[in-house]
Amino acid sequence: MHPVISIVIPVLQEEKLLETTLLTYTRPLREQFKVELIISDGGSTDASLEIASRYADVVLQHDGSHRQTIAEGRNCGAAAARGQVLVFINADTVPADAQAFFNIVNEFAYERGKYRRASALACPVRSAPQERSLRDVLFHEGNNLYVQLLNILRIGAGRGECQIVRRDVFEKVGGYRTKIAAGEDFDLFARIGLIARVRFAPNLLVFESPRRFLKFGYFRVLFWWMVNALSVMIIGKSSSDEWEPVR
């Protein structure tokens, strides 16, 4: 099977969540939609690689002496990918309905359906239902509306929890900028938006773990999102030297 869609999941010390996440992408589902599953590991020392090897089609391991940015991890996955559409999705994030999700991405890949003229798709994000609170709902719905508005205004935007891009466009803009430690997702879609159409796709809902918000609080996370996005936009690099992992 030559894949049409490549899922790229950057991983670092994700043994707690990884198996549950990978079980979402069942073998029958991947065969139906010609999907390959790529794990790009940033140097895990826990059981992440062992888990990945049981489920993924391709497992990449960073063995450099420097700490790999998530942008580097995604780019490494993209370099190994064979699909014409790249789905970058985090290890703590899964489609709300995998069958419906890949049906839409498959149509996008073959330039059919409502997103046929788009080059990249931004997904709405909500907290996983079993962990969701009222503040999660308020935060995510507000953020989803904000991302949707930016794309209506033809300003490319999309959260890094899940970004879907045509491979040729991804390569044309040079992929993620590897020197950006935080805000690389904002930067990628902003650059794509300058040359092609980014669409917000309400029916491509994904669920993420609220673990970062639970640890740092919504205000602090949102503040650093804004600071890093503005820094990337104005000076071309993030204000944060690294994006602290939460495990």
C-alpha positions in Angstrom: 0.0 0.0 0.0 1.3 3.4 -0.9 0.0 5.8 1.7 -2.1 8.8 0.7 -2.2 10.3 4.3 0.8 10.4 6.7 0.1 10.9 10.4 3.1 12.4 12.1 3.2 12.3 15.9 6.1 14.0 17.8 6.8 12.2 21.0 8.9 12.7 24.1 8.4 10.7 27.3 4.8 9.9 26.5 4.5 6.3 27.9 1.4 7.3 30.0 -0.7 8.3 27.0 0.9 6.9 23.9 -0.6 3.4 23.7 -4.2 4.7 24.2 -3.5 7.4 21.5 -2.1 4.9 19.0 -5.0 2.5 19.4 -7.2 5.1 17.9 -5.5 4.5 14.5 -6.5 0.9 14.0 -5.1 -1.2 11.2 -8.4 -1.5 9.4 -8.9 2.3 9.5 -5.4 2.9 8.2 -5.8 0.3 5.4 -9.2 1.8 4.4 -7.9 5.3 4.0 -4.3 4.4 3.0 -2.8 6.0 6.1 0.7 5.5 7.5 1.5 6.2 11.1 4.9 7.8 11.9 6.3 8.4 15.4 9.0 11.0 15.6 10.7 10.5 19.0 12.7 13.4 20.5 14.9 11.1 22.6 12.6 9.4 25.1 14.2 7.3 27.9 10.9 5.8 29.1 8.8 3.1 27.3 7.6 5.4 24.5 9.8 3.8 21.8 8.8 0.3 22.8 5.1 1.3 22.6 5.6 3.1 19.3 7.3 0.1 17.7 4.2 -2.1 18.4 1.8 0.2 16.5 3.6 2.6 14.2 4.7 2.0 10.6 7.7 4.2 11.0 9.6 5.1 14.2 12.2 7.8 14.1 14.5 8.4 17.0 16.5 11.6 17.7 20.0 10.7 18.9 21.6 14.2 18.8 23.2 15.8 21.8 20.9 18.8 21.7 17.3 18.9 22.9 15.1 18.5 19.8 12.3 21.1 19.3 8.9 19.9 18.4 9.4 21.7 15.0 12.4 19.5 14.4 10.5 16.4 15.4 7.6 17.2 13.0 10.0 18.0 10.2 11.8 14.7 10.7 8.5 12.9 10.5 7.5 14.8 7.3 10.8 13.9 5.7 10.1 10.2 6.2 6.4 10.5 5.1 5.2 9.2 1.8 1.7 10.5 1.8 0.5 13.5 -0.2 -1.3 14.9 2.9 0.5 15.4 6.3 -1.5 15.2 9.5 0.6 16.6 12.4 -1.1 15.6 15.6 0.2 15.6 19.2 0.6 12.5 21.3 -2.1 13.7 23.8 -4.6 14.5 21.0 -7.0 12.3 19.1 -9.8 12.8 16.6 -13.2 12.9 18.2 -14.4 10.4 15.5 -11.5 8.8 13.7 -13.7 7.3 10.9 -15.4 10.6 10.1 -12.1 12.5 10.5 -10.2 10.4 7.9 -13.1 10.4 5.6 -12.9 14.1 5.4 -9.1 14.1 5.2 -9.3 11.5 2.4 -11.6 13.8 0.4 -9.2 16.7 1.0 -6.3 14.5 -0.3 -8.1 13.8 -3.5 -9.3 17.4 -3.9 -12.9 16.6 -3.3 -15.5 18.0 -1.0 -15.8 21.4 0.7 -12.1 21.8 1.4 -10.8 20.8 -2.1 -9.4 24.2 -2.8 -7.6 24.6 0.5 -4.0 23.8 1.1 -4.1 23.4 4.8 -6.8 22.7 7.4 -7.1 24.0 11.0 -9.0 21.8 13.4 -11.2 22.8 16.4 -9.8 21.6 19.7 -11.7 20.6 22.8 -10.6 18.9 26.0 -11.2 15.1 26.3 -14.8 14.6 27.5 -13.8 12.6 30.6 -11.6 15.4 31.7 -13.7 18.4 30.6 -14.8 21.2 33.0 -16.7 24.4 32.4 -13.6 26.5 32.2 -12.3 24.0 29.5 -15.4 24.6 27.5 -15.3 28.3 27.7 -11.6 28.5 26.9 -11.6 26.1 23.9 -14.8 27.5 22.3 -13.4 31.0 22.5 -10.1 29.9 21.1 -11.8 27.9 18.3 -13.9 31.0 17.3 -10.7 33.1 17.3 -8.9 30.7 14.9 -12.0 30.4 12.7 -12.2 34.2 12.5 -8.5 34.6 11.5 -9.0 32.1 8.7 -12.1 33.9 7.5 -10.0 37.0 7.3 -7.4 35.0 5.3 -4.9 35.1 8.1 -3.5 31.5 8.2 -4.0 30.1 11.7 -4.3 26.8 13.4 -3.4 25.2 16.7 -0.5 22.7 16.7 -2.5 20.0 18.4 -3.6 19.1 14.9 -2.5 20.7 11.6 -3.3 19.2 8.2 -1.2 20.3 5.2 -0.8 19.2 1.6 2.8 17.9 1.3 3.7 20.1 -1.7 2.7 23.3 0.2 4.5 22.2 3.3 7.7 21.7 1.3 7.2 24.9 -0.6 7.2 27.0 2.6 10.1 25.0 4.1 8.2 23.2 6.8 8.3 24.2 10.4 11.1 26.6 11.4 13.3 24.4 13.6 14.8 27.3 15.7 11.3 28.3 17.0 10.8 26.5 20.4 7.2 27.7 20.8 4.8 29.3 18.3 6.0 27.1 15.4 2.4 26.1 14.7 1.3 29.7 14.4 4.3 30.5 12.2 3.7 27.6 9.8 0.1 28.4 9.0 0.8 32.2 8.9 3.4 31.5 6.2 1.1 29.1 4.3 -1.6 31.7 4.5 0.5 34.1 2.5 0.7 31.8 -0.5 -2.3 29.5 -0.2 -5.7 29.0 1.5 -6.0 27.8 5.1 -9.5 26.7 6.1 -10.9 26.1 9.5 -12.7 22.8 9.4 -15.4 22.6 12.1 -16.1 18.9 11.4 -12.5 17.8 12.1 -12.8 18.0 15.9 -10.0 16.7 18.0 -9.8 16.1 21.8 -6.7 17.0 23.7 -5.6 16.3 27.3 -6.0 19.4 29.5 -2.8 18.5 31.4 -0.9 21.7 30.5 -3.8 23.9 31.6 -4.3 21.9 34.8 -0.6 22.4 35.7 -0.1 26.0 34.7 -3.6 27.5 34.6 -5.4 28.8 31.6 -4.3 32.4 32.0 -0.6 31.6 32.1 -0.8 29.3 29.1 -2.8 31.8 27.1 -0.4 34.6 28.1 2.6 32.6 26.8 0.8 31.6 23.6 0.2 35.3 22.9 3.8 36.4 23.8 5.4 33.7 21.7 3.0 34.3 18.7 3.8 38.1 18.8 7.5 37.4 19.1 7.5 35.0 16.1 5.5 37.5 14.1 7.7 40.5 14.9 11.2 39.2 15.3 10.9 35.7 13.7 11.6 33.7 16.8 9.8 32.7 20.0 10.4 34.5 23.3 10.6 31.1 25.1 13.9 29.1 24.7 11.9 25.9 25.1 8.3 24.8 25.6 8.2 22.9 28.9 6.8 19.4 28.5 4.1 18.3 30.9 3.9 14.5 31.5 
